[in-house]
Amino acid sequence: MTRLEETPIARLRPLRNSIEPRPVAQRSHSLQDNNGHSGFEEKQELSTEEAKHLVLDEVKKICPTGAVAFSGGEFLLRKDALELLQYNSKSGLYSFVNTNGKCLTKNLLTEIKKATGNKITFGFSLNSLDDEIHGRTRQDKPEEIVNLMSLCDEEKVGYFFLLTITKSNLSTLTKTLDFLKSQRVPLIRSPFVPRGAGKNYRELCFDRKDMKEIIHPALRDNYLSYISYTPFFAAPDFMEKTWRHLGIPLANLGCQAGRGFIGVSPEGNVAPCVHLLDTTLDCGNIRKQPLSQLLETNPILTALRDGKQLKGKCGRCRYKHTCSGCRAMAYYHTGDYLSEDPTCFFEPANELTVSEYEEVQTRNVTKFINFIIYRKPWNEIFRPTSLWTRLKILLWSFRTYAYRRVRPLLRNNRDSVATPHTRAGLKHKMPYENITH
């Protein structure tokens, strides 16, 4: 059976949420916006009991120490929100709640923390630090979002940020990312796609030039944004070797569609990721077939995990398994989810072509690993199963720390500090061994 933890970031966000937090009326409006042409037979939203057993129990089977992301809409407006969060926690899974924070008071936060045993992490949307630019796509203000950070810090509850990238916030993207980096806050970037209410705003979609000149430089310098973004150029051999050695259930940090993320609609329809819900890319319905079986047998999901069917430059790229290109961008620009990513600026001749950014991104992966193995909830979501593997992680972490301390001495005092033999020995043992210094 295919297990999500054998795929990258399988446990970060397996589900958008099958218990979609949008109110029924709002959901109906969304269907009307699409002229009723959703392509799905199921229209009735999952009940609380269906959400528990068809989604949460199935995720537990697929990924025993995983996480479920509840988004929307506003999940906290649901009458059964606490019930679902508590049920998810008792099964051993973490909950991620993507919220605008409007109703997240200190009392509610305390109640959620208690109900989940603090197996809870909030996702807050911050598209820009500039009030006017943020207000183009959000109905709140940046300072309101930043205040939620303080509230969570006071209650010792985890959080991360979601940043939707559009043409409208490119001018402040670097500033926003620099702020989040200074606060050491993890970030998931989300590309704007013309879906649902946004289908008539294609002018907001960024292009290849934007990616090369603005987006990628800002993202690649922030290792806390190394979750589900493309293009991603970390060395494939380093990724594979490190994940296997440490026993961390990650295979890549690029596109997670169908590999680490699975989207489930309010009606139980399944898509490779949240950006591909309510499209013709239908992966089945959990009322008709268990989620664990869909993951194993659906041809769309198996093709995405395999990666061998990718087309164009993505198919011939050195990074096709560790990056894969954004499948949502491919779908919305070409209609083919296996097409090359139209926003990628890398032009590989074949699988031997190496990106100029491979070294810096590989180094930053090391920093990212050190972050997730020492901080909750990430170290629990990604925890290895064996004691020996945990000891190897400690040793690996010590080596990276020691090397950062020794490396300046090796460079500045080569003759007095270390012999060539000593330096060669250090380089052989350190996790940077396959990188040119």
BAKOL-676461 format. One record per residue (C-alpha): x, y, z; residue number from 1; residue in one letter. Coordinates in steps of 0.02 Angstrom, whole numbers, padded with zeros to 5 digits. Example, Ala and Ser with C-alpha at 12.3 -4.5 7.8 and 13.67 -1.06 7.14 Angstrom:
<sites>
x:y:z:i:aa
00615:-00225:00390:1:a
00684:-00053:00357:2:s
</sites>
This chain:
<sites>
x:y:z:i:aa
00000:00000:00000:1:m
00063:00174:-00040:2:t
00097:00275:00117:3:r
00098:00462:00114:4:l
00247:00469:00232:5:e
00352:00389:00095:6:e
00322:00545:-00006:7:t
00382:00723:00028:8:p
00301:00824:00165:9:i
00167:00695:00172:10:a
00119:00745:00344:11:r
00114:00931:00327:12:l
-00050:00946:00238:13:r
-00126:00786:00174:14:p
-00297:00867:00163:15:l
-00369:01035:00124:16:r
-00510:00972:00227:17:n
-00648:00857:00190:18:s
-00745:00954:00314:19:i
-00728:01112:00216:20:e
-00758:01255:00336:21:p
-00855:01364:00216:22:r
-01038:01387:00262:23:p
-01160:01290:00153:24:v
-01232:01449:00078:25:a
-01062:01512:00030:26:q
-01019:01345:-00047:27:r
-01177:01350:-00150:28:s
-01128:01523:-00211:29:h
-00960:01455:-00265:30:s
-01047:01321:-00369:31:l
-01158:01453:-00447:32:q
-01006:01555:-00493:33:d
-00946:01405:-00590:34:n
-01114:01397:-00681:35:n
-01146:01231:-00597:36:g
-01017:01146:-00708:37:h
-00917:01069:-00567:38:s
-00911:00898:-00649:39:g
-00956:00814:-00484:40:f
-01112:00717:-00439:41:e
-01098:00742:-00253:42:e
-01168:00907:-00193:43:k
-01211:00876:-00011:44:q
-01072:00918:00111:45:e
-00997:00784:00221:46:l
-01078:00767:00390:47:s
-00976:00773:00549:48:t
-00976:00584:00562:49:e
-00928:00564:00380:50:e
-00786:00686:00404:51:a
-00723:00585:00552:52:k
-00731:00415:00471:53:h
-00707:00449:00285:54:l
-00568:00575:00308:55:v
-00485:00578:00478:56:l
-00486:00390:00506:57:d
-00421:00363:00329:58:e
-00279:00487:00354:59:v
-00232:00391:00511:60:k
-00219:00232:00406:61:k
-00116:00317:00272:62:i
-00002:00420:00383:63:c
-00010:00373:00568:64:p
00082:00526:00631:65:t
00021:00647:00500:66:g
-00079:00807:00500:67:a
-00243:00869:00429:68:v
-00261:01049:00371:69:a
-00434:01127:00394:70:f
-00459:01276:00279:71:s
-00595:01363:00186:72:g
-00685:01481:00207:73:g
-00671:01502:00394:74:e
-00662:01335:00481:75:f
-00685:01408:00656:76:l
-00863:01461:00610:77:l
-00915:01278:00603:78:r
-01019:01218:00750:79:k
-00924:01054:00751:80:d
-00750:01132:00735:81:a
-00694:01087:00912:82:l
-00770:00913:00898:83:e
-00673:00877:00738:84:l
-00511:00948:00807:85:l
-00527:00845:00966:86:q
-00566:00686:00869:87:y
-00416:00715:00756:88:n
-00303:00743:00905:89:s
-00362:00586:00996:90:k
-00316:00484:00843:91:s
-00138:00549:00859:92:g
-00142:00670:00714:93:l
-00097:00854:00713:94:y
-00220:00986:00653:95:s
-00175:01138:00549:96:f
-00310:01271:00548:97:v
-00296:01402:00412:98:n
-00392:01551:00479:99:t
-00414:01737:00455:100:n
-00410:01751:00645:101:g
-00565:01860:00657:102:k
-00644:01749:00789:103:c
-00483:01683:00866:104:l
-00493:01757:01041:105:t
-00382:01708:01186:106:k
-00524:01607:01262:107:n
-00555:01511:01101:108:l
-00370:01482:01077:109:l
-00357:01411:01253:110:t
-00508:01301:01221:111:e
-00436:01234:01058:112:i
-00268:01203:01140:113:k
-00351:01102:01278:114:k
-00463:01004:01158:115:a
-00317:00953:01048:116:t
-00185:00927:01182:117:g
-00092:01066:01091:118:n
-00081:00960:00933:119:k
-00131:01117:00840:120:i
-00044:01239:00726:121:t
-00125:01391:00646:122:f
-00096:01457:00472:123:g
-00114:01645:00450:124:f
-00123:01731:00281:125:s
-00006:01877:00255:126:l
00011:01935:00075:127:n
00105:02097:00110:128:s
00163:02207:00252:129:l
00092:02355:00156:130:d
-00088:02392:00207:131:d
-00146:02444:00034:132:e
-00065:02297:-00058:133:i
-00121:02169:00071:134:h
-00297:02242:00063:135:g
-00310:02206:-00123:136:r
-00331:02021:-00086:137:t
-00375:02014:00100:138:r
-00507:02096:00209:139:q
-00395:02111:00362:140:d
-00242:02216:00398:141:k
-00061:02159:00417:142:p
-00051:02221:00597:143:e
-00201:02113:00642:144:e
-00110:01961:00575:145:i
00050:02006:00665:146:v
-00050:02024:00827:147:n
-00105:01844:00808:148:l
00078:01795:00819:149:m
00089:01874:00992:150:s
-00071:01787:01046:151:l
-00004:01617:00995:152:c
00165:01654:01074:153:d
00081:01694:01239:154:e
-00015:01530:01236:155:e
00133:01431:01168:156:k
00036:01375:01014:157:v
00121:01346:00848:158:g
00087:01443:00689:159:y
00152:01473:00514:160:f
00110:01593:00373:161:f
00028:01572:00205:162:l
00076:01696:00070:163:l
-00020:01699:-00093:164:t
00091:01768:-00230:165:i
00010:01874:-00364:166:t
00064:02012:-00481:167:k
-00010:02135:-00356:168:s
00110:02097:-00212:169:n
00274:02069:-00303:170:l
00338:02242:-00258:171:s
00334:02203:-00071:172:t
00369:02016:-00078:173:l
00552:02027:-00026:174:t
00512:02144:00118:175:k
00373:02030:00181:176:t
00482:01876:00170:177:l
00626:01964:00257:178:d
00510:02007:00401:179:f
00450:01828:00420:180:l
00628:01765:00409:181:k
00682:01885:00548:182:s
00542:01814:00656:183:q
00594:01635:00614:184:r
00417:01594:00557:185:v
00391:01450:00434:186:p
00308:01499:00272:187:l
00208:01411:00137:188:i
00198:01508:-00023:189:r
00041:01485:-00125:190:s
00034:01532:-00308:191:p
-00122:01624:-00364:192:f
-00223:01517:-00484:193:v
-00380:01569:-00580:194:p
-00496:01453:-00484:195:r
-00670:01482:-00414:196:g
-00701:01666:-00379:197:a
-00528:01705:-00450:198:g
-00559:01630:-00621:199:k
-00592:01801:-00698:200:n
-00429:01877:-00634:201:y
-00297:01792:-00738:202:r
-00201:01956:-00745:203:e
-00148:01921:-00565:204:l
-00051:01766:-00616:205:c
00137:01790:-00609:206:f
00247:01735:-00754:207:d
00418:01661:-00786:208:r
00504:01830:-00781:209:k
00426:01870:-00612:210:d
00485:01702:-00547:211:m
00663:01726:-00606:212:k
00688:01907:-00553:213:e
00583:01925:-00395:214:i
00499:01769:-00325:215:i
00635:01638:-00331:216:h
00775:01750:-00264:217:p
00665:01796:-00115:218:a
00613:01617:-00079:219:l
00779:01529:-00102:220:r
00864:01641:00026:221:d
00735:01595:00160:222:n
00756:01413:00211:223:y
00596:01422:00314:224:l
00501:01437:00150:225:s
00569:01270:00088:226:y
00400:01185:00088:227:i
00309:01152:-00074:228:s
00376:01280:-00196:229:y
00446:01271:-00369:230:t
00566:01278:-00454:231:p
00673:01192:-00323:232:f
00854:01152:-00360:233:f
00926:01057:-00210:234:a
01043:00917:-00266:235:a
00939:00759:-00293:236:p
01077:00643:-00231:237:d
01098:00746:-00072:238:f
00911:00745:-00041:239:m
00893:00558:-00064:240:e
01047:00515:00039:241:k
01004:00632:00182:242:t
00822:00579:00196:243:w
00869:00395:00193:244:r
01010:00416:00319:245:h
00905:00514:00442:246:l
00746:00415:00419:247:g
00646:00574:00393:248:i
00491:00539:00286:249:p
00527:00667:00152:250:l
00570:00635:-00028:251:a
00573:00812:-00093:252:n
00527:00990:-00052:253:l
00456:01039:-00221:254:g
00278:01021:-00282:255:c
00176:00914:-00164:256:q
00023:00885:-00274:257:a
-00030:00704:-00253:258:g
00130:00662:-00162:259:r
00122:00752:00004:260:g
-00038:00853:-00011:261:f
-00210:00789:-00053:262:i
-00360:00905:-00071:263:g
-00534:00849:-00016:264:v
-00685:00959:-00049:265:s
-00836:00985:00067:266:p
-00929:00854:-00036:267:e
-00789:00726:-00026:268:g
-00713:00752:-00199:269:n
-00526:00721:-00207:270:v
-00394:00818:-00303:271:a
-00203:00814:-00303:272:p
-00195:00980:-00209:273:c
-00310:01118:-00150:274:v
-00275:01224:-00304:275:h
-00347:01086:-00413:276:l
-00511:01061:-00321:277:l
-00671:01100:-00417:278:d
-00585:01068:-00583:279:t
-00601:00930:-00711:280:t
-00452:00844:-00630:281:l
-00565:00727:-00531:282:d
-00479:00593:-00425:283:c
-00640:00515:-00359:284:g
-00753:00537:-00209:285:n
-00725:00467:-00035:286:i
-00908:00422:-00016:287:r
-00886:00298:-00158:288:k
-00709:00236:-00124:289:q
-00599:00250:00032:290:p
-00466:00385:00027:291:l
-00329:00256:00058:292:s
-00385:00159:-00095:293:q
-00397:00314:-00203:294:l
-00221:00360:-00157:295:l
-00162:00187:-00206:296:e
-00259:00163:-00368:297:t
-00310:00329:-00445:298:n
-00210:00351:-00607:299:p
-00189:00539:-00584:300:i
-00115:00520:-00409:301:l
-00004:00374:-00457:302:t
00062:00469:-00608:303:a
00108:00617:-00498:304:l
00200:00508:-00374:305:r
00292:00416:-00510:306:d
00349:00574:-00600:307:g
00403:00481:-00757:308:k
00258:00548:-00859:309:q
00305:00731:-00838:310:l
00318:00819:-01005:311:k
00425:00954:-01085:312:g
00575:01018:-00990:313:k
00506:00952:-00825:314:c
00518:00776:-00898:315:g
00702:00795:-00945:316:r
00754:00894:-00791:317:c
00881:00838:-00662:318:r
00759:00895:-00526:319:y
00601:00811:-00591:320:k
00583:00702:-00435:321:h
00637:00832:-00306:322:t
00548:00980:-00385:323:c
00423:00914:-00515:324:s
00366:01089:-00566:325:g
00202:01162:-00505:326:c
00065:01046:-00567:327:r
-00070:01175:-00535:328:a
00017:01306:-00642:329:m
00040:01177:-00779:330:a
-00145:01133:-00774:331:y
-00214:01310:-00773:332:y
-00099:01370:-00912:333:h
-00108:01218:-01028:334:t
-00252:01108:-00969:335:g
-00128:00966:-00942:336:d
-00072:00930:-00763:337:y
00083:00837:-00827:338:l
00142:00979:-00938:339:s
00299:01078:-00898:340:e
00285:01217:-00770:341:d
00262:01377:-00873:342:p
00329:01486:-00732:343:t
00497:01396:-00720:344:c
00646:01491:-00792:345:f
00768:01344:-00790:346:f
00807:01276:-00964:347:e
00889:01105:-00947:348:p
00959:01023:-01101:349:a
00945:00854:-01015:350:n
00958:00774:-00843:351:e
01142:00820:-00831:352:l
01108:01008:-00832:353:t
01142:01079:-00659:354:v
01061:01239:-00596:355:s
01174:01379:-00538:356:e
01070:01383:-00379:357:y
01093:01201:-00332:358:e
01230:01234:-00204:359:e
01142:01371:-00108:360:v
00977:01277:-00103:361:q
01063:01119:-00045:362:t
01147:01213:00097:363:r
00981:01289:00147:364:n
00899:01117:00150:365:v
01023:01073:00288:366:t
00964:01224:00387:367:k
00784:01176:00355:368:f
00813:00999:00420:369:i
00894:01066:00578:370:n
00742:01176:00604:371:f
00611:01039:00587:372:i
00699:00908:00693:373:i
00712:01022:00844:374:y
00548:01118:00844:375:r
00369:01068:00877:376:k
00259:01021:00792:377:p
00378:00980:00650:378:w
00490:00863:00749:379:n
00338:00761:00801:380:e
00256:00760:00630:381:i
00420:00707:00548:382:f
00485:00601:00691:383:r
00577:00441:00642:384:p
00515:00277:00712:385:t
00674:00196:00778:386:s
00789:00245:00920:387:l
00942:00214:00809:388:w
00877:00335:00679:389:t
00849:00467:00813:390:r
01028:00444:00871:391:l
01088:00467:00692:392:k
00992:00631:00683:393:i
01078:00693:00840:394:l
01247:00646:00768:395:l
01207:00728:00602:396:w
01151:00887:00692:397:s
01310:00890:00795:398:f
01416:00873:00638:399:r
01328:01016:00550:400:t
01347:01126:00705:401:y
01530:01078:00727:402:a
01567:01108:00545:403:y
01491:01282:00548:404:r
01607:01322:00694:405:r
01762:01243:00617:406:v
01739:01299:00437:407:r
01791:01482:00464:408:p
01950:01422:00550:409:l
01989:01305:00407:410:l
01972:01449:00285:411:r
02064:01584:00383:412:n
02199:01482:00467:413:n
02229:01336:00353:414:r
02414:01314:00393:415:d
02403:01331:00581:416:s
02235:01248:00616:417:v
02226:01094:00506:418:a
02329:00991:00389:419:t
02263:00946:00217:420:p
02233:00772:00285:421:h
02129:00840:00429:422:t
02029:00952:00315:423:r
01993:00808:00196:424:a
01935:00703:00342:425:g
01818:00838:00403:426:l
01744:00865:00231:427:k
01718:00678:00212:428:h
01617:00668:00373:429:k
01513:00825:00359:430:m
01343:00829:00272:431:p
01409:00957:00149:432:y
01531:00829:00080:433:e
01460:00828:-00096:434:n
01460:01018:-00111:435:i
01602:01124:-00174:436:t
01662:01245:-00040:437:h
</sites>
